[in-house]
Structures are given as structure tokens and as C-alpha cells.
Amino acid sequence: MGYQIYTLSNGLRLIHKPDTMAVTYCGMVINAGSRDETETEQGMAHFVEHLLFKGTGKRRSGHIINRLENVGGELNAYTSKEETVVYAAVLNEHLDKAMDLIGDIVFHSTFPQKEIDKERIIIIDEIQSYNDSPSELIYDDFEEILFDYPIGHNILGKAELLEQYKSGDTKRFVDQFYLPGEMVFFVLGNIKEAKLLRWAEKFLVNGSNRESKQSRVSPALYKPEHRSYKKDTFQVHYMLGNRCFDMHHADRIGMYLLNNILGGPGMNSLLNLSLREKNGLVYNVDSVYQPMTDTGMWTVYFGCDAYNFKKCERLVRQELRKLREDKISESQLKKYKLQLLGQMAISMEQKENHAIGLGKSLLRYGKVDEMEVIREHIMAVSSEQLQDIARQVFDESQLSTLKYY
């Protein structure tokens, strides 16, 4: 089924994709994330996301929690470098409740100081739990190597700054960034268009309709770095990577494919075959390509026994060298393309992620490509293009590294 896009009277965009299932997925994608914070606001975007659940002009936190839970629904949210997403899943007959609730917490949260004082303790505990998990912490530390401020700083922020935040600070952040023109509301479900639009105008036409003057700080010039930290962990945790293409770059699709070949979720990825299946050296090894609006990053991560570290690192670099020096055969490339297309088709059956993807795509690209268009882009990638990408992104002289031992 196709999708419909509307612009509400306050400038907020709405995207709806019909579906025949009994559950509707909906939510708000807001063009505000951790990279939009000043140096003294680190962690503010994530802090605000937590506080959206703590009270509005007409609801206390308990009412917010129970509004959808009482009818078997779910309400959740997360913060990334460039977005905040608030989303829900409900039975079709309760969609109006979800739209009402999301509109209320996004546009009318009051950020009571007593809730701020409680929530900061929870987030500081969250920060401490990350510090106890080297396989997660290493991603945050590596982002600081690649980007520094503002993209590189931790989404959770710093405990010493969280201790200082007051209700007025959160309100100023929301007033600056939570603007309808910088938001998309998405709906994936079985709802008639006329009713959906009526509810949208009722529940979502709130907030200031002034235009955003948002301007993001571009990342500084990249210079590779190599760092090691003694963590006294049983395993060695290791990352290497490079800056990469932004989400509008012509080689973005090729990079997605190349990364999937190298270290994607398939058990037949080159890194998994080399380090795990053939040599039995690691439980987990993967690579990640994450494009953003004006930059991107590519990373490889693995954890292993200290005794096996040198061999693991050598095998990773060996796979990168092969991709730089040897073109992938046409027959093998066709298999890799079909694998990626199959993975994407299966992921679209995960309805919640698919619904969020609709909102994010409209926010970033102003459209949502149908699967057939995506297929054409992937099938057009050549082995020469992949080799050229590998020579750029996997260039040994441009790789940064981070080691916990």
C-alpha cells in the first residue's frame, strides 16, 4: 500500500500508510537531538525526552503512564544525535487516545522541578550503567574521537551538568527546537483519512507556528587518532573506523551495501566468517554505517581475549585490504544485493520500526521511497563503485582506533 502526506494548519507534516492489522503504530519525530545542545546543555535533549512523561497542563505523570497502558497500548521514546522520537502502539479503536496523549506531552509538558530532581537521579544511574558496560561505552568514546563537540558528545550528557538543570532550562530548549515545522507525525494503521485528519487538527495543531532558525554546527576537520584505555576488563574491546558519507551523498546506498557485506547482521558477513566461523576468536564482530544530515561514520567493533587480540585486528584489516584491492565478482555481488533486499523486506514487517522509518524519511528527505525504487538503487551499484568506496572509507591512513584492555 502507498502512503499519504499532509501538512496541518500549524506546519506540522503528517504521513499515513494504510495497513489492515488490528494495531496502529504512530508517533512524532522531532528534529532535535544531542548535537543541537550547547556545551553547557549536554544531555538536555535526552533529559527533555524523559521529562515529557512527567506532567502536562492537564495530566500528571501517573495519568500519562496509564492513558495507553490501561487499554493495552504502549508509549515510548528515544533520543539520537539528530532526533527525538515519541511513539505508541495501540489497538485501532484507541488511536485517538494515542494522538491526544502524544500531542499533549510534546506541546504542553510543564517540566515540574520536583520531577526534574527525581529524573536526574535516574539518568545519572543510566550513565553509570553505561560505564559498567564496555561494549556499549566504547561506541560513545569512539564517537568523541571521530567528531568531538557537538556530534561526538554522549547523548546521556554529564552528571555534573544534569545536577544543575532547572525547569526553565528544559523549557528554553523545547521552545527553541520543538516547533511544528520541524516535526513529522507518522501513522501506520487502519484508519480512514477524514477521521485521521480531523483528529490531527484537534490534537496536533498546537505549539508555535514560527519558522525554525535552527543551524547545526558542522563537524571540525577530521584527524585520525589512536587511543587505548586501561579498563581492567576480562576482554579486550576494540573499535576502528572513519568518518563517512552523509545521508544525501551519492554513495550512500553503495556504502550500505558494502557495510552489509563486511559486517552486517548476516552470519555470512566477511568479518563473522573470518573471526568467528573460521577461527573461533570472537562471539561478536560487526560493522556499522550511520549517516547523518551533514556527515556520517563507519565503525568496526569486536571483543576478544587479550591473547587473541593481535590476530583479530590483523584479520579485520585483512578483510578491509581485500575490499580495497580486489573487486567483488559479478555473481557474488548479485548474491549480496539479494541478501540486503531480503533483509530490508523482512525488517519492514517489523511494523513499529517501519512506522518510525516513515516519519524519519519524510523529515530528512521530504519523501518515502517505495521498495521498488530502493531495489533499483541497490541493483544499480557496481563492483567498481564498491571498490572505490572501500578505497576511500577503509583507507588505512584515515582509520581511528580505540582499545579498552
Order of alpha helices (4+ residues) and beta strands (2+ residues): beta-beta-beta-alpha-alpha-beta-beta-alpha-alpha-alpha-alpha-alpha-beta-alpha-beta-beta-alpha-beta-beta-alpha-alpha-alpha-alpha-alpha-beta
